[in-house]
Amino acid sequence: QADLLHGVDVTSGNRWSWSLWIKPEAECKLFVTVKEHFTSSDVDKSKRLNTAEIAVFIQRLGLASQTSAEDFLRAGDGDGDGELNAYEAFTVVFKATLPNM
């Protein structure tokens, strides 16, 4: 399980914390939408997306015309295992929403 709001990988037990984030409503809805699409794309319920599941995930997010499943995997596969966990997938999606500076 990953604590997506803090970027901490929780491998056992529970992580408890309080955070107050004040964000625009659209960004909050994006978080929920990405989570729902990740979960529904995880056909084998492994909590990890393989290349075929990533293709479904990016299609549901409307990103299929902008990237391939292989490129999305390359951009987010931090541990090099050939799959994306939720934290890795969310990182790729949210990096794409950051303003250019």
N, CA and C of each residue as an Amber inpcrd file, in Angstrom:
protein
   303
   0.8490000  -1.1650000   0.0000000   0.0000000   0.0000000   0.0000000
   0.8860000   1.2160000   0.0000000   0.5050000   2.2580000  -0.6820000
   1.3040000   3.4780000  -0.7340000   0.5210000   4.6440000  -0.1720000
   1.1990000   5.4860000   0.5350000   0.6060000   6.7140000   1.0290000
   0.8390000   7.7620000  -0.0480000  -0.1130000   7.8950000  -0.9510000
   0.0750000   8.7140000  -2.1360000   0.1710000  10.1960000  -1.8330000
  -0.4190000  10.6480000  -0.7780000  -0.3700000  12.0720000  -0.4760000
   0.9980000  12.5040000   0.0410000   1.7420000  11.5710000   0.5910000
   3.0360000  11.9150000   1.1610000   4.2160000  11.3120000   0.3940000
   3.9480000  10.4540000  -0.5540000   5.0230000   9.8360000  -1.3070000
   5.8230000   8.8360000  -0.5060000   5.2150000   8.2320000   0.4910000
   5.8910000   7.2680000   1.3500000   5.3170000   5.8940000   1.0470000
   6.1750000   4.9400000   0.7890000   5.7350000   3.5740000   0.5410000
   5.5650000   2.8820000   1.8820000   4.3360000   2.5280000   2.2090000
   4.0320000   1.8520000   3.4710000   3.9460000   0.3630000   3.1720000
   4.9070000  -0.4080000   3.6560000   4.9580000  -1.8370000   3.3290000
   4.2810000  -2.7130000   4.3590000   4.0700000  -2.2040000   5.5630000
   3.3370000  -2.9900000   6.5590000   2.7380000  -2.0360000   7.5810000
   1.6720000  -2.4910000   8.2170000   1.0220000  -1.6580000   9.2190000
   0.2550000  -0.5110000   8.5890000  -0.0620000   0.4600000   9.3990000
  -0.8080000   1.6230000   8.9400000   0.0090000   2.8800000   9.1530000
  -0.1920000   3.8340000   8.2870000   0.4560000   5.1330000   8.4560000
  -0.6520000   6.1320000   8.7110000  -0.5520000   6.8280000   9.8060000
  -1.5720000   7.8000000  10.1710000  -0.9470000   9.1790000  10.1950000
  -1.6110000  10.1300000   9.5920000  -1.1610000  11.5150000   9.6510000
  -2.3250000  12.4190000   9.2840000  -2.1880000  13.6610000   9.6260000
  -3.1930000  14.6560000   9.2700000  -2.5390000  15.6570000   8.3400000
  -3.2300000  15.9690000   7.2660000  -2.7460000  16.9740000   6.3270000
  -3.9290000  17.8220000   5.8940000  -3.6700000  19.0790000   5.7500000
  -4.6830000  19.9720000   5.2170000  -4.1180000  20.5740000   3.9440000
  -4.7230000  20.2170000   2.8440000  -4.3170000  20.7500000   1.5530000
  -5.4520000  21.5950000   1.0350000  -5.1270000  22.7770000   0.6440000
  -6.1240000  23.6290000   0.0240000  -5.7570000  23.6960000  -1.4480000
  -6.6020000  23.0650000  -2.2420000  -6.3330000  22.9400000  -3.6660000
  -7.5960000  23.2840000  -4.4370000  -7.4160000  23.6870000  -5.6790000
  -8.5990000  23.9170000  -6.5120000  -9.4070000  22.6320000  -6.6710000
 -10.7170000  22.7730000  -6.7690000 -11.6070000  21.6250000  -6.8650000
 -11.2340000  20.7030000  -8.0250000 -10.8480000  21.2730000  -9.1550000
 -10.5110000  20.4590000 -10.3310000  -9.3480000  19.5180000 -10.0420000
  -8.3570000  19.9740000  -9.2830000  -7.2190000  19.1150000  -8.9520000
  -7.6460000  17.9750000  -8.0290000  -8.5420000  18.2430000  -7.1060000
  -9.0390000  17.1950000  -6.2090000  -9.8270000  16.1520000  -6.9970000
 -10.6360000  16.6120000  -7.9310000 -11.4070000  15.6810000  -8.7460000
 -10.4720000  14.8340000  -9.6120000  -9.3800000  15.4320000 -10.0800000
  -8.4160000  14.6770000 -10.8830000  -7.8450000  13.5240000 -10.0660000
  -7.5090000  13.7650000  -8.8040000  -6.9710000  12.7200000  -7.9390000
  -7.9440000  11.5470000  -7.8400000  -9.2170000  11.8490000  -7.5970000
 -10.2400000  10.8030000  -7.4560000 -10.4170000  10.0610000  -8.7790000
 -10.4470000  10.7950000  -9.8730000 -10.6150000  10.1850000 -11.1950000
  -9.4560000   9.2490000 -11.5180000  -8.2380000   9.6780000 -11.2600000
  -7.0610000   8.8410000 -11.5230000  -7.1130000   7.5810000 -10.6720000
  -7.4700000   7.7300000  -9.4030000  -7.5620000   6.5650000  -8.5150000
  -8.6050000   5.5710000  -9.0260000  -9.7710000   6.0690000  -9.4200000
 -10.8230000   5.1850000  -9.9350000 -10.3750000   4.4600000 -11.2000000
  -9.7190000   5.1920000 -12.1080000  -9.2550000   4.5710000 -13.3540000
  -8.1350000   3.5650000 -13.0960000  -7.2540000   3.8610000 -12.1450000
  -6.1960000   2.9030000 -11.8020000  -6.8230000   1.6050000 -11.3040000
  -7.7440000   1.7290000 -10.3630000  -8.3740000   0.5460000  -9.7600000
  -9.1490000  -0.2670000 -10.7890000  -9.9060000   0.4090000 -11.6460000
 -10.7100000  -0.3210000 -12.6350000  -9.8550000  -0.9100000 -13.7550000
  -8.6710000  -0.3530000 -13.9870000  -7.7720000  -0.8860000 -15.0230000
  -6.9480000  -2.0640000 -14.5230000  -6.8660000  -2.2200000 -13.2090000
  -6.0870000  -3.2960000 -12.5860000  -6.9050000  -4.5940000 -12.6270000
  -6.9740000  -5.2040000 -13.7870000  -7.8340000  -6.3700000 -14.0310000
  -7.5040000  -7.5320000 -13.1000000  -6.2220000  -7.7870000 -12.8820000
  -5.8380000  -8.9360000 -12.0440000  -5.7960000  -8.6010000 -10.5530000
  -6.1450000  -7.3760000 -10.1990000  -6.2080000  -6.9150000  -8.8000000
  -4.8840000  -7.0740000  -8.0550000  -3.7730000  -6.9110000  -8.7880000
  -2.4460000  -7.0290000  -8.1920000  -1.9660000  -5.7230000  -7.5630000
  -2.7360000  -4.6510000  -7.7480000  -2.3590000  -3.3050000  -7.3010000
  -1.1550000  -2.7890000  -8.0730000  -0.9330000  -3.3680000  -9.2420000
   0.1330000  -2.9590000 -10.1550000  -0.4290000  -3.0680000 -11.5650000
  -0.0260000  -2.1690000 -12.4360000  -0.4900000  -2.2120000 -13.8160000
   0.6210000  -2.7160000 -14.7250000   0.3130000  -3.7670000 -15.5020000
   1.2490000  -4.2270000 -16.5220000   0.9820000  -3.4090000 -17.7920000
   1.7110000  -3.6740000 -18.8550000   1.5940000  -2.8680000 -20.0710000
   0.1780000  -2.8880000 -20.6410000  -0.4750000  -4.0340000 -20.6660000
  -1.8440000  -4.1140000 -21.1880000  -2.8050000  -3.3000000 -20.3290000
  -2.6340000  -3.3680000 -19.0140000  -3.4960000  -2.6040000 -18.1100000
  -3.2090000  -1.1050000 -18.2110000  -1.9410000  -0.7470000 -18.4280000
  -1.5890000   0.6630000 -18.6150000  -2.2660000   1.2170000 -19.8610000
  -2.3440000   0.4120000 -20.9190000  -3.0170000   0.8500000 -22.1470000
  -4.4710000   1.2080000 -21.8510000  -5.1400000   0.4000000 -21.0410000
  -6.5290000   0.6810000 -20.6550000  -6.5810000   1.9350000 -19.7890000
  -5.6670000   2.0410000 -18.8380000  -5.5980000   3.1810000 -17.9200000
  -5.4460000   4.4950000 -18.6780000  -4.4880000   4.5690000 -19.6020000
  -4.2780000   5.8340000 -20.3190000  -5.4250000   6.1290000 -21.2830000
  -6.0770000   5.0780000 -21.7920000  -7.2670000   5.2790000 -22.6290000
  -8.3810000   5.9210000 -21.7970000  -8.6020000   5.4090000 -20.6020000
  -9.6530000   5.9350000 -19.7250000  -9.3640000   7.3690000 -19.2930000
  -8.0810000   7.6990000 -19.1640000  -7.6990000   9.0570000 -18.7800000
  -7.7050000  10.0200000 -19.9640000  -7.8650000   9.4850000 -21.1690000
  -7.8460000  10.3320000 -22.3590000  -6.4450000  10.6960000 -22.8020000
  -5.4520000   9.9000000 -22.4110000  -4.0560000  10.1820000 -22.7440000
  -3.5170000   9.3050000 -23.8670000  -4.3210000   8.3810000 -24.3680000
  -3.8310000   7.4130000 -25.3500000  -3.3340000   8.0780000 -26.6320000
  -3.8790000   9.2330000 -26.9810000  -3.4220000   9.9110000 -28.1960000
  -2.1070000  10.6610000 -27.9570000  -1.7220000  10.8330000 -26.6870000
  -0.5170000  11.5890000 -26.3490000   0.6830000  10.7170000 -25.9950000
   0.4320000   9.4720000 -25.6070000   1.5240000   8.6020000 -25.1760000
   1.1300000   7.1430000 -25.3970000   2.1200000   6.2900000 -25.4710000
   1.8660000   4.8540000 -25.5640000   2.0020000   4.2420000 -24.1710000
   1.4850000   3.0550000 -24.0060000   1.6170000   2.3520000 -22.7250000
   3.0930000   2.1390000 -22.3840000   3.8950000   1.8260000 -23.3880000
   5.3180000   1.5890000 -23.1550000   6.0250000   2.8650000 -22.6940000
   5.7050000   4.0080000 -23.3280000   6.3140000   5.2790000 -22.9230000
   5.8530000   5.6810000 -21.5200000   4.5730000   5.4610000 -21.2190000
   4.0400000   5.7710000 -19.8960000   4.7550000   4.9180000 -18.8440000
   4.9480000   3.6450000 -19.1480000   5.6590000   2.7490000 -18.2340000
   7.0980000   3.2250000 -18.0260000   7.7840000   3.5580000 -19.1130000
   9.1640000   4.0330000 -19.0000000   9.2580000   5.2930000 -18.1400000
   8.2740000   6.1700000 -18.2780000   8.2860000   7.4330000 -17.5300000
   8.0730000   7.2340000 -16.0320000   7.3870000   6.1510000 -15.6490000
   7.0410000   6.0050000 -14.2440000   7.6020000   4.8310000 -13.4960000
   8.2180000   3.8890000 -14.1770000   8.6590000   2.6530000 -13.5290000
   9.9290000   2.8840000 -12.7170000   9.7430000   3.4700000 -11.5370000
  10.8750000   3.8390000 -10.6950000  11.6880000   2.6780000 -10.1750000
  11.0550000   1.5370000  -9.9420000  11.7870000   0.3940000  -9.3940000
  12.2140000  -0.5990000 -10.4700000  11.8690000  -0.3210000 -11.7330000
  12.3450000  -1.1420000 -12.8530000  11.7670000  -2.5370000 -12.9310000
  10.5860000  -2.7660000 -12.3340000  10.0190000  -4.1150000 -12.3410000
   9.1020000  -4.3890000 -13.5300000   8.9420000  -3.4120000 -14.4190000
   8.1200000  -3.6170000 -15.6070000   6.6360000  -3.4150000 -15.3840000
   6.2640000  -2.9110000 -14.2140000   4.8720000  -2.6050000 -13.8910000
   4.8350000  -1.2850000 -13.1240000   3.6410000  -0.6940000 -13.0360000
   3.4820000   0.5320000 -12.2630000   2.6030000   0.2810000 -11.0570000
   3.0980000   0.6470000  -9.8800000   2.2240000   0.6470000  -8.7200000
   1.4460000   1.9680000  -8.7380000   0.5200000   2.1470000  -7.8290000
  -0.3210000   3.3370000  -7.8390000   0.4960000   4.6110000  -7.7050000
   1.4880000   4.6180000  -6.8240000   2.3100000   5.8120000  -6.6300000
   3.0340000   6.1880000  -7.9160000   3.6170000   5.2070000  -8.5910000
   4.3300000   5.4870000  -9.8430000   3.3880000   6.0330000 -10.9110000
   2.2090000   5.4390000 -11.0340000   1.2380000   5.8930000 -12.0390000
   0.7540000   7.3040000 -11.7380000   0.4300000   7.5710000 -10.4740000
  -0.0440000   8.8940000 -10.0940000   1.0380000   9.9350000 -10.3430000
   2.2870000   9.5870000 -10.0800000   3.3830000  10.5230000 -10.2910000
   3.4610000  10.9610000 -11.7410000   3.3560000  10.0280000 -12.6630000
   3.4060000  10.3730000 -14.0910000   2.2380000  11.2840000 -14.4560000
   1.0480000  10.9490000 -14.0090000  -0.1340000  11.7570000 -14.3370000
  -0.0020000  13.1550000 -13.7380000   0.3690000  13.2470000 -12.4830000
   0.4190000  14.5520000 -11.8470000   1.5780000  15.4130000 -12.3400000
   2.6910000  14.8190000 -12.7200000   3.7790000  15.6090000 -13.3150000
   3.2950000  16.2960000 -14.5810000   2.4250000  15.6150000 -15.3170000
   1.9010000  16.1860000 -16.5550000   0.9910000  17.3840000 -16.2880000
   0.4570000  17.5250000 -15.0570000  -0.4380000  18.6250000 -14.7540000
   0.2930000  19.8410000 -14.1750000   1.5830000  19.6900000 -13.8830000
   2.3310000  20.8060000 -13.2980000   2.5550000  21.9020000 -14.3440000
   2.4960000  23.1520000 -13.9220000   2.7510000  24.2430000 -14.8720000
   4.2250000  24.2810000 -15.2610000   4.4940000  24.7130000 -16.4670000
   5.8760000  24.8820000 -16.9090000   6.4560000  26.1080000 -16.2270000
   7.6640000  25.9550000 -15.7160000   8.2950000  27.0870000 -15.0100000
   9.5900000  27.4570000 -15.6710000
